[in-house]
Amino acid sequence: MAFGIKLLSQCLGVILLSGLAVTPALAELSLEEINSIASQTTVIIAPGLTPELVDELEENRNNPLARENNPDGVWNPGSGVIIARENNTYYVLTVTHNFKQRDLDQNLSYGIRTSDGLVYEVKEINDGRDCPLNGNLNPGSKLLRLGCYSIKLPRRVAGPDLAVVSFNSDREYPVASLGNVDNVRVSDRVYVSGWPDPEKEKDPVTGQCRGKVATRTRRLAWAPVTRKIEPNQGENGYSIFYVDETRPGMSGGPVFDSNGFVIGVHGRGSADKGKLVQQYCSVEDKSNQSFESEDIVQTVSEAVKYDPPTLHNRFSSGQNSNNFLTLWNPLAFDLPFKFDPPTFETIQAALMPINASNLERGTLDFDPREDIVGRLDLNANNPADKVEDIYKGFSIKNMIRDEPSAGCRFLLLGQPCK
């Protein structure tokens, strides 16, 4: 019934009340409806796997010294969200730290995996602007960075941690609607969609790094907004803070409000989530530098008092959509962004019952609402939300479709060369 009311409001546009035009409030979407939108619009972004990169990846995985010398890892898949389409070109909003300057300098191809399981190769992605960025954006570039990432920088990210990357396809993919972060209040629930990388986490039983894990499943996490600040007050534009169940690999994924609008882009996990998070498999893991004497409930309820560095330590955070548009609009790259509510057809297209076995819900003592914190790890019920072998999907050999074989050079490690 709630969804029917929402749809009726969209059709009417305004309601006349006592002779005054009043814009109707949208009804909140259900978890299943939010998940349907997220499933269709969230993508995976990663460099294409050449044999050289595979060799380096294997060495980094098995050699502690290699991991120490390269704490970011060799291959870090990230997430993104489709926000525009122009003819056969789709545009994906994500974070700039999904594009290492090192990989761009090597002119690696990137892959973008869509909800139908296809991985599109994006060639010649280097925008030639180095890091820190120099020169102007080239509207013809397949990667439009508003900031940049390099391990050589003191803080690694310079400028706003935002980027738009494009790919070409003649297939139909839904485009997410951009919302207004000003409509989201502190304590409102938001939803983060993305693709966690289990290799970045330690096994909760053994405490050891997991090693190679080829399977990936999309996660939808939800949590209350604990604080909003001005983008110039935070680090690299991060300005929305929340307690959640995000993980490495979800960076660049969309942050939805309860009406299904993208109001942010997730990009940073907190350094301290107490018992809510496992330690990451990284030499820069800060989880032991925690505020162990303080209760998480007190931490959340007092978020309004914290300065930005403390907010970044204690909460996950995202960029906000308003700031993205503020930075993007002066560039005069006119893209057909969507600002209307998600359509009935889009919501219904991937709507399915939630499997309770994959659903973890929680509450916060200071908040009387049920299920204010939780996560949904998707499974084979929807092929769009599970990748059986991410290494196979992102190999250069498999990304190059409908073309002659590139030969043995592009085979993954361990594959026979015929």
TORSEKE-673770 format. One record per residue (C-alpha): residue in three letters; x, y, z. Coordinates in Angstrom, 2 decimals, always signed. Layout:
 type      c1      c2      c3
  ALA       X       Y       Z
...
% end
This chain:
 type      c1      c2      c3
  MET   +0.00   +0.00   +0.00
  ALA   +2.79   +2.45   +0.87
  PHE   +4.39   +1.92   -2.52
  GLY   +1.04   +2.47   -4.24
  ILE   +0.65   +5.80   -2.44
  LYS   +4.18   +6.77   -3.47
  LEU   +3.46   +5.98   -7.12
  LEU   +0.18   +7.95   -7.01
  SER   +2.05  +10.95   -5.59
  GLN   +4.58  +10.78   -8.41
  CYS   +1.80  +10.84  -10.98
  LEU   -0.06  +13.75   -9.41
  GLY   +3.11  +15.78   -8.90
  VAL   +1.47  +18.12   -6.37
  ILE   -1.54  +17.97   -4.10
  LEU   -3.81  +20.97   -3.71
  LEU   -4.50  +21.59   -0.06
  SER   -6.67  +24.58   +0.96
  GLY   -5.81  +26.25   -2.31
  LEU   -2.03  +25.87   -1.81
  ALA   +0.29  +23.73   -3.92
  VAL   +2.12  +21.29   -1.62
  THR   +4.84  +18.94   -2.83
  PRO   +3.93  +15.50   -1.44
  ALA   +6.41  +13.59   +0.69
  LEU   +7.57  +10.32   -0.82
  ALA   +6.80   +7.14   +1.07
  GLU   +9.80   +5.14   +2.22
  LEU  +10.72   +2.16   +0.10
  SER  +11.03   -1.28   +1.62
  LEU  +14.33   -3.09   +2.03
  GLU  +13.43   -5.29   -0.94
  GLU  +12.71   -2.25   -3.12
  ILE  +15.95   -0.47   -2.19
  ASN  +17.84   -3.69   -2.84
  SER  +16.25   -4.05   -6.28
  ILE  +17.49   -0.60   -7.32
  ALA  +20.93   -1.24   -5.84
  SER  +21.29   -4.63   -7.52
  GLN  +20.71   -3.17  -10.98
  THR  +22.83   -0.03  -10.68
  THR  +25.85   -1.07   -8.55
  VAL  +28.92   -2.18  -10.51
  ILE  +32.39   -3.60   -9.80
  ILE  +35.43   -1.64  -11.01
  ALA  +38.94   -3.09  -11.23
  PRO  +42.03   -3.13  -13.45
  GLY  +42.08   -5.91  -16.02
  LEU  +44.25   -8.85  -14.98
  THR  +47.26   -9.27  -17.23
  PRO  +49.66  -12.17  -16.54
  GLU  +52.17   -9.70  -15.09
  LEU  +49.58   -8.40  -12.66
  VAL  +48.52  -11.93  -11.74
  ASP  +52.15  -12.88  -10.99
  GLU  +52.54   -9.80   -8.81
  LEU  +49.26  -10.56   -7.10
  GLU  +50.32  -14.10   -6.24
  GLU  +53.67  -12.89   -4.90
  ASN  +51.98  -10.23   -2.79
  ARG  +49.49  -12.74   -1.42
  ASN  +52.07  -15.28   -0.29
  ASN  +54.98  -13.06   +0.66
  PRO  +54.54  -11.03   +3.89
  LEU  +57.42   -8.76   +2.90
  ALA  +55.73   -7.93   -0.41
  ARG  +52.55   -7.07   +1.45
  GLU  +54.56   -4.85   +3.78
  ASN  +56.16   -3.02   +0.88
  ASN  +52.82   -2.58   -0.84
  PRO  +50.21   -2.12   +1.92
  ASP  +47.53   -1.15   -0.59
  GLY  +47.82   -4.52   -2.24
  VAL  +48.27   -5.13   -5.93
  TRP  +44.72   -5.54   -7.17
  ASN  +41.86   -3.81   -5.37
  PRO  +38.41   -4.18   -6.91
  GLY  +36.04   -1.36   -5.98
  SER  +32.43   -0.39   -6.56
  GLY  +30.46   +2.27   -8.39
  VAL  +26.95   +3.28   -9.47
  ILE  +25.51   +4.05  -12.92
  ILE  +24.27   +7.66  -12.88
  ALA  +23.86   +8.63  -16.54
  ARG  +23.51   +7.30  -20.07
  GLU  +24.16   +9.11  -23.32
  ASN  +23.43   +7.02  -26.41
  ASN  +25.50   +3.83  -25.83
  THR  +27.79   +5.38  -23.23
  TYR  +27.13   +4.78  -19.54
  TYR  +28.66   +6.92  -16.79
  VAL  +29.59   +5.48  -13.39
  LEU  +30.08   +7.60  -10.26
  THR  +32.73   +6.24   -7.92
  VAL  +35.74   +7.30   -5.84
  THR  +39.05   +8.32   -7.32
  HIS  +40.99   +5.98   -5.05
  ASN  +39.69   +3.08   -7.13
  PHE  +42.17   +4.31   -9.75
  LYS  +45.77   +4.12   -8.55
  GLN  +48.10   +6.49  -10.33
  ARG  +50.50   +3.59  -10.73
  ASP  +47.93   +1.61  -12.71
  LEU  +47.05   +4.63  -14.84
  ASP  +50.73   +5.28  -15.59
  GLN  +51.01   +1.69  -16.80
  ASN  +47.95   +2.33  -18.97
  LEU  +46.19   -0.76  -17.67
  SER  +42.77   -1.48  -19.07
  TYR  +39.95   -1.47  -16.51
  GLY  +36.88   -3.67  -16.30
  ILE  +33.39   -2.66  -15.21
  ARG  +31.03   -5.49  -14.27
  THR  +27.33   -4.80  -14.69
  SER  +24.30   -6.52  -13.18
  ASP  +23.99   -9.03  -16.03
  GLY  +27.46  -10.40  -15.27
  LEU  +29.23   -8.86  -18.26
  VAL  +32.60   -7.17  -17.70
  TYR  +33.24   -4.28  -20.08
  GLU  +36.82   -3.40  -20.92
  VAL  +37.71   +0.28  -20.72
  LYS  +40.91   +0.91  -22.67
  GLU  +43.25   +3.91  -22.60
  ILE  +41.80   +5.11  -19.33
  ASN  +44.77   +7.29  -18.35
  ASP  +43.66  +10.94  -18.37
  GLY  +47.28  +12.16  -18.49
  ARG  +46.88  +14.49  -15.50
  ASP  +49.26  +12.79  -13.05
  CYS  +48.83  +13.15   -9.27
  PRO  +48.39  +15.74   -7.81
  LEU  +46.20  +16.63  -10.77
  ASN  +47.46  +19.10  -13.33
  GLY  +45.79  +20.51  -16.42
  ASN  +42.10  +20.59  -17.21
  LEU  +39.68  +17.74  -17.57
  ASN  +39.44  +16.35  -21.08
  PRO  +35.75  +15.80  -21.92
  GLY  +36.80  +12.98  -24.24
  SER  +38.53  +11.03  -21.47
  LYS  +36.95   +7.81  -20.24
  LEU  +38.04   +8.69  -16.70
  LEU  +37.12  +12.08  -15.26
  ARG  +38.84  +12.52  -11.90
  LEU  +37.99  +15.28   -9.44
  GLY  +40.85  +14.10   -7.23
  CYS  +43.61  +11.52   -7.51
  TYR  +45.28   +8.69   -5.60
  SER  +48.97   +7.87   -5.30
  ILE  +50.92   +5.96   -2.69
  LYS  +53.59   +8.66   -3.05
  LEU  +51.34  +11.31   -1.51
  PRO  +51.47  +11.86   +2.27
  ARG  +47.71  +11.22   +2.58
  ARG  +47.47   +9.25   -0.69
  VAL  +44.40  +11.13   -1.92
  ALA  +44.69  +14.67   -3.24
  GLY  +41.50  +16.63   -3.82
  PRO  +37.91  +15.39   -3.69
  ASP  +37.76  +11.59   -3.68
  LEU  +35.35  +11.45   -6.62
  ALA  +35.55  +10.24  -10.20
  VAL  +33.32   +9.37  -13.14
  VAL  +34.28   +6.54  -15.48
  SER  +32.44   +5.55  -18.64
  PHE  +31.92   +2.37  -20.64
  ASN  +30.12   +1.56  -23.87
  SER  +27.31   -0.95  -24.28
  ASP  +24.27   -1.42  -26.49
  ARG  +22.46   -3.17  -23.64
  GLU  +19.85   -1.54  -21.41
  TYR  +20.94   -0.83  -17.83
  PRO  +18.94   +1.18  -15.28
  VAL  +20.31   +4.55  -14.25
  ALA  +20.18   +5.54  -10.58
  SER  +18.46   +8.78   -9.54
  LEU  +20.52  +11.48   -7.85
  GLY  +18.97  +12.92   -4.69
  ASN  +19.42  +15.85   -2.35
  VAL  +21.46  +15.17   +0.77
  ASP  +19.75  +18.12   +2.47
  ASN  +16.62  +15.98   +2.65
  VAL  +18.46  +13.44   +4.82
  ARG  +18.54  +14.21   +8.53
  VAL  +20.75  +12.91  +11.29
  SER  +19.32   +9.56  +12.48
  ASP  +17.70   +8.86   +9.09
  ARG  +18.58   +5.46   +7.71
  VAL  +20.76   +5.18   +4.61
  TYR  +21.71   +2.13   +2.55
  VAL  +25.18   +1.38   +1.16
  SER  +25.58   -1.05   -1.75
  GLY  +28.90   -2.50   -2.85
  TRP  +31.12   -5.51   -3.41
  PRO  +33.25   -6.44   -0.36
  ASP  +36.66   -8.00   -0.93
  PRO  +36.94  -10.89   +1.57
  GLU  +40.68  -11.13   +0.94
  LYS  +41.10   -7.83   +2.77
  GLU  +39.72   -9.28   +6.01
  LYS  +41.09  -11.72   +8.53
  ASP  +39.24  -14.94   +9.13
  PRO  +37.15  -14.45  +12.31
  VAL  +38.03  -17.96  +13.55
  THR  +41.71  -18.30  +12.70
  GLY  +42.64  -14.63  +12.75
  GLN  +44.72  -15.22   +9.61
  CYS  +44.45  -13.49   +6.24
  ARG  +42.05  -15.42   +4.07
  GLY  +44.30  -15.75   +1.03
  LYS  +42.75  -16.12   -2.40
  VAL  +38.94  -15.93   -2.49
  ALA  +37.54  -15.94   -6.01
  THR  +33.85  -15.67   -5.10
  ARG  +32.32  -12.25   -4.50
  THR  +28.82  -11.35   -3.30
  ARG  +27.27   -7.90   -3.19
  ARG  +26.35   -6.46   +0.19
  LEU  +23.62   -4.02   +1.14
  ALA  +24.25   -2.40   +4.52
  TRP  +22.04   +0.08   +6.32
  ALA  +22.63   +2.41   +9.23
  PRO  +21.60   +5.77  +10.69
  VAL  +23.32   +8.97   +9.68
  THR  +25.24  +10.12  +12.73
  ARG  +26.53  +13.46  +11.44
  LYS  +26.71  +15.69   +8.38
  ILE  +29.36  +18.36   +7.88
  GLU  +30.36  +20.68   +5.07
  PRO  +32.56  +18.89   +2.48
  ASN  +35.38  +21.41   +2.97
  GLN  +35.47  +20.57   +6.68
  GLY  +36.20  +16.89   +6.15
  GLU  +39.04  +14.99   +4.54
  ASN  +38.94  +14.96   +0.72
  GLY  +35.28  +15.94   +0.72
  TYR  +33.91  +13.22   +3.04
  SER  +30.92  +14.70   +4.81
  ILE  +28.29  +12.03   +5.64
  PHE  +29.02   +9.75   +8.59
  TYR  +27.30   +6.55   +9.67
  VAL  +27.71   +3.38  +11.72
  ASP  +27.49   +0.47   +9.37
  GLU  +28.66   -2.90   +8.12
  THR  +30.73   -1.81   +5.12
  ARG  +33.97   -3.50   +4.12
  PRO  +36.96   -2.85   +1.84
  GLY  +35.85   -3.24   -1.77
  MET  +32.64   -1.29   -1.22
  SER  +34.41   +2.02   -1.85
  GLY  +32.67   +3.90   -4.63
  GLY  +29.35   +2.17   -4.03
  PRO  +26.15   +4.21   -3.80
  VAL  +24.60   +5.52   -0.60
  PHE  +20.81   +5.51   -1.00
  ASP  +18.24   +7.35   +1.06
  SER  +14.98   +5.68   +2.05
  ASN  +13.30   +6.80   -1.19
  GLY  +15.87   +5.13   -3.44
  PHE  +17.84   +8.25   -4.40
  VAL  +21.65   +8.24   -4.47
  ILE  +22.59  +10.88   -1.91
  GLY  +26.22   +9.85   -1.52
  VAL  +29.15   +7.67   -2.48
  HIS  +30.71   +5.44   +0.15
  GLY  +34.48   +5.59   +0.39
  ARG  +35.90   +5.30   +3.87
  GLY  +35.52   +2.78   +6.65
  SER  +36.14   +3.92  +10.17
  ALA  +39.45   +3.16  +11.84
  ASP  +37.51   +2.06  +14.90
  LYS  +34.26   +0.14  +14.77
  GLY  +34.76   -1.69  +18.03
  LYS  +33.18   -5.14  +17.96
  LEU  +31.18   -4.33  +14.83
  VAL  +34.05   -5.04  +12.45
  GLN  +36.76   -7.62  +11.93
  GLN  +40.33   -6.50  +11.55
  TYR  +41.43   -5.85   +8.02
  CYS  +44.31   -7.78   +6.55
  SER  +46.58   -4.74   +6.25
  VAL  +49.73   -3.45   +7.89
  GLU  +47.89   -0.17   +8.36
  ASP  +45.06   -1.70  +10.35
  LYS  +44.08   +0.85  +13.00
  SER  +41.45   -1.24  +14.72
  ASN  +43.71   -1.82  +17.72
  GLN  +44.13   +1.92  +18.12
  SER  +40.57   +2.06  +19.29
  PHE  +38.66   +3.93  +21.98
  GLU  +38.12   +0.70  +23.90
  SER  +36.97   +2.36  +27.09
  GLU  +34.01   +4.04  +25.41
  ASP  +30.75   +2.39  +24.57
  ILE  +29.67   +2.48  +20.92
  VAL  +26.25   +3.84  +21.93
  GLN  +27.85   +6.82  +23.63
  THR  +30.11   +7.30  +20.62
  VAL  +27.14   +7.53  +18.26
  SER  +24.94   +9.69  +20.46
  GLU  +27.74  +12.22  +21.00
  ALA  +28.78  +12.40  +17.35
  VAL  +27.52  +15.97  +17.10
  LYS  +30.33  +17.05  +19.44
  TYR  +33.20  +15.45  +17.55
  ASP  +35.68  +17.29  +15.36
  PRO  +36.17  +15.96  +11.79
  PRO  +39.29  +13.86  +12.57
  THR  +37.41  +12.07  +15.34
  LEU  +34.41  +11.53  +13.08
  HIS  +36.65   +9.90  +10.48
  ASN  +38.11   +7.59  +13.13
  ARG  +34.85   +6.46  +14.64
  PHE  +32.47   +6.28  +11.70
  SER  +32.36   +5.21   +8.09
  SER  +31.79   +8.04   +5.66
  GLY  +30.79   +9.01   +2.15
  GLN  +30.87  +11.87   -0.29
  ASN  +27.56  +13.65   -0.77
  SER  +25.69  +14.04   -4.05
  ASN  +25.17  +17.79   -3.66
  ASN  +28.90  +18.39   -3.49
  PHE  +29.46  +16.16   -6.52
  LEU  +27.03  +18.27   -8.55
  THR  +28.57  +21.49   -7.22
  LEU  +31.97  +20.33   -8.49
  TRP  +30.63  +18.81  -11.71
  ASN  +28.28  +21.50  -13.03
  PRO  +30.94  +24.19  -13.69
  LEU  +32.81  +21.68  -15.87
  ALA  +30.11  +22.07  -18.51
  PHE  +30.05  +18.35  -19.31
  ASP  +26.34  +18.09  -19.82
  LEU  +25.22  +14.61  -18.78
  PRO  +21.56  +13.53  -18.53
  PHE  +21.44  +12.88  -14.80
  LYS  +18.17  +11.56  -13.39
  PHE  +16.50  +13.49  -10.58
  ASP  +13.05  +11.91  -10.72
  PRO  +12.16   +9.15   -8.24
  PRO  +12.99   +5.58   -9.28
  THR  +10.27   +4.28  -11.54
  PHE   +7.86   +1.50  -10.70
  GLU   +9.32   -0.56  -13.55
  THR  +12.89   -0.21  -12.22
  ILE  +11.87   -1.17   -8.71
  GLN   +9.94   -4.21   -9.92
  ALA  +12.64   -5.40  -12.34
  ALA  +14.81   -7.09   -9.71
  LEU  +12.39   -7.30   -6.80
  MET  +12.62  -10.55   -4.88
  PRO  +12.04  -11.81   -1.35
  ILE  +14.91  -11.39   +1.09
  ASN  +16.54  -14.61   +2.23
  ALA  +16.44  -14.41   +6.03
  SER  +19.51  -16.63   +6.38
  ASN  +21.66  -13.88   +4.81
  LEU  +20.07  -11.05   +6.75
  GLU  +21.63   -9.64   +9.91
  ARG  +19.65   -7.00  +11.77
  GLY  +20.51   -4.99  +14.83
  THR  +19.38   -2.12  +17.01
  LEU  +21.08   +0.67  +18.90
  ASP  +20.02   +1.16  +22.50
  PHE  +19.46   +4.89  +22.10
  ASP  +17.22   +4.44  +19.04
  PRO  +13.79   +2.82  +19.56
  ARG  +13.36   +1.83  +15.91
  GLU  +13.91   -1.79  +14.95
  ASP  +16.45   -2.89  +12.39
  ILE  +18.23   +0.48  +12.36
  VAL  +21.55   -1.25  +11.66
  GLY  +21.99   -4.29   +9.49
  ARG  +23.36   -5.92   +6.40
  LEU  +22.28   -8.24   +3.65
  ASP  +24.85  -10.46   +1.97
  LEU  +23.37  -11.53   -1.34
  ASN  +23.63  -15.03   -2.76
  ALA  +22.85  -17.15   -5.80
  ASN  +19.15  -16.29   -5.63
  ASN  +20.05  -13.43   -7.94
  PRO  +22.98  -14.02  -10.33
  ALA  +23.47  -10.26  -10.52
  ASP  +24.68  -10.31   -6.92
  LYS  +27.22  -13.12   -7.06
  VAL  +30.47  -13.55   -8.96
  GLU  +31.69  -17.13   -9.00
  ASP  +35.26  -16.27  -10.02
  ILE  +36.22  -12.61  -10.09
  TYR  +39.71  -13.43  -11.39
  LYS  +38.28  -15.17  -14.42
  GLY  +35.80  -12.38  -15.09
  PHE  +38.42   -9.63  -14.99
  SER  +41.12  -11.39  -16.97
  ILE  +42.02   -9.50  -20.12
  LYS  +41.33  -12.68  -22.06
  ASN  +37.72  -12.79  -20.93
  MET  +37.07   -9.06  -21.08
  ILE  +37.93   -8.98  -24.78
  ARG  +34.74  -10.40  -26.27
  ASP  +33.96  -11.10  -29.92
  GLU  +37.62  -10.64  -30.85
  PRO  +40.36  -13.10  -31.85
  SER  +42.22  -14.78  -29.03
  ALA  +45.07  -12.70  -27.65
  GLY  +47.17  -15.81  -27.16
  CYS  +48.94  -17.31  -24.14
  ARG  +50.12  -13.95  -22.82
  PHE  +46.66  -13.20  -21.44
  LEU  +45.97  -16.48  -19.72
  LEU  +45.56  -16.47  -15.97
  LEU  +48.07  -18.20  -13.77
  GLY  +47.57  -21.97  -13.89
  GLN  +45.59  -22.05  -17.13
  PRO  +46.92  -24.32  -19.89
  CYS  +48.30  -22.70  -23.01
  LYS  +47.03  -24.54  -26.10
% end
